[in-house]
Amino acid sequence: MENTNPQGSESLNVNQAATAFESLMGDSDEAEQGQTEEQLEELEASDEVEYEEEPRQRYKVKASGEEVEVELDELIKGYQQGTDYTKKSQALAEQRKAIEAERGHLEQVKQERQAYAQKLQASDSFLTQQHRGVD
């Protein structure tokens, strides 16, 4: 159904649209341009497809004791953040265990040092008494 009607009452084919576009770009009188613009507008209107955005599917999720509805992208983002948080929490827990183990080791070394210092002091006292007894 091609039509060369200057009124543009029917849709244009590709060649007609190209011609109309070229006439807009070239030097033509205003009347011709007005008709061409109308044809282009009709072409644009016939080429436009109206898309109705489908409502996004929502999912019920219970978080912090509260039930909420979220979209899939929010679920994915939440899962990724949760996974990252879990990994970081586990790494932190391992670091805490290592620190506690080191603290326990340091406490043991401190007690051994105090015991050694007491034995050293006792030996010093004994040697001092022995030395006085010889004199």
C-alpha positions in Angstrom: 0.0 0.0 0.0 2.4 2.6 -1.1 1.0 6.1 -1.5 2.6 9.2 -2.9 -0.2 11.3 -1.5 1.3 14.7 -0.4 -1.1 14.7 2.5 0.6 11.6 3.8 -2.6 9.8 4.7 -1.0 6.4 4.3 2.4 5.1 5.5 5.5 5.7 3.4 7.9 3.2 2.1 11.6 3.5 2.7 12.3 5.2 -0.6 9.6 7.8 0.0 10.9 8.4 3.5 14.4 8.8 2.2 13.2 11.3 -0.5 11.3 13.2 2.2 14.3 13.3 4.4 16.6 14.4 1.5 14.2 17.2 0.7 14.4 18.4 4.2 18.1 18.5 4.0 18.2 20.2 0.5 17.1 23.6 -0.7 13.3 23.4 -1.3 10.5 25.9 -0.8 8.6 26.0 2.5 5.4 24.4 1.2 7.3 21.4 0.0 9.1 21.2 3.3 5.9 21.4 5.2 4.4 18.4 3.3 7.7 16.5 3.7 7.7 17.2 7.5 4.1 15.9 7.7 5.2 12.7 5.9 8.1 12.2 8.2 5.9 12.7 11.2 3.5 10.1 9.9 6.4 7.8 9.2 7.7 8.2 12.7 4.3 7.6 14.1 3.7 4.4 12.1 7.2 3.1 13.0 6.8 3.8 16.7 5.7 0.7 18.6 4.1 1.3 21.9 5.5 -1.0 24.5 3.7 -1.4 27.7 6.2 -2.2 30.4 5.2 -5.4 32.1 4.9 -5.1 35.8 8.1 -6.6 37.3 7.6 -9.7 39.2 7.9 -9.2 43.0 9.0 -11.7 45.6 8.0 -11.8 49.2 11.0 -11.9 51.5 11.2 -11.9 55.3 14.0 -9.6 56.6 14.5 -8.6 60.2 11.1 -10.1 61.1 9.3 -8.0 58.5 7.8 -9.3 55.3 8.5 -7.1 52.3 8.1 -7.5 48.5 11.2 -6.9 46.3 12.1 -7.2 42.7 14.5 -9.7 41.3 17.4 -7.2 40.9 17.0 -6.3 44.6 17.1 -10.0 45.5 20.3 -10.5 43.5 21.9 -7.4 45.0 20.9 -8.5 48.5 22.3 -12.0 48.0 25.6 -10.6 46.7 25.9 -8.3 49.6 25.0 -11.1 52.0 27.6 -13.4 50.5 30.3 -10.6 50.7 29.3 -9.9 54.4 29.5 -13.6 55.2 33.0 -13.9 53.7 34.2 -10.9 55.6 32.6 -12.0 58.8 34.3 -15.4 58.5 37.7 -13.8 57.8 37.2 -11.5 60.8 36.3 -14.5 63.0 39.5 -16.3 61.9 41.6 -13.2 62.7 40.0 -13.1 66.2 40.8 -16.7 66.8 44.4 -16.2 65.8 44.6 -13.1 68.0 43.1 -15.1 71.0 45.6 -17.9 70.4 48.5 -15.4 70.3 47.2 -13.8 73.5 47.0 -17.2 75.2 50.6 -17.9 74.1 51.8 -14.5 75.4 50.1 -15.2 78.7 51.8 -18.5 79.0 55.2 -17.0 78.2 54.5 -14.2 80.8 53.8 -16.8 83.5 56.9 -18.8 82.6 59.0 -15.6 82.8 57.6 -14.8 86.3 58.3 -18.3 87.5 61.9 -18.0 86.1 62.3 -14.6 87.8 61.2 -16.1 91.2 63.6 -19.0 90.8 66.4 -16.6 89.9 65.6 -14.5 93.0 65.6 -17.5 95.2 68.9 -18.7 93.8 70.4 -15.2 94.4 69.2 -15.2 98.0 70.6 -18.7 98.5 74.0 -17.7 97.1 74.1 -14.5 99.1 73.4 -16.5 102.3 76.1 -19.1 101.4 78.6 -16.3 100.7 77.9 -14.7 104.1 78.3 -18.0 105.8 81.7 -18.6 104.4 83.0 -15.2 105.4 
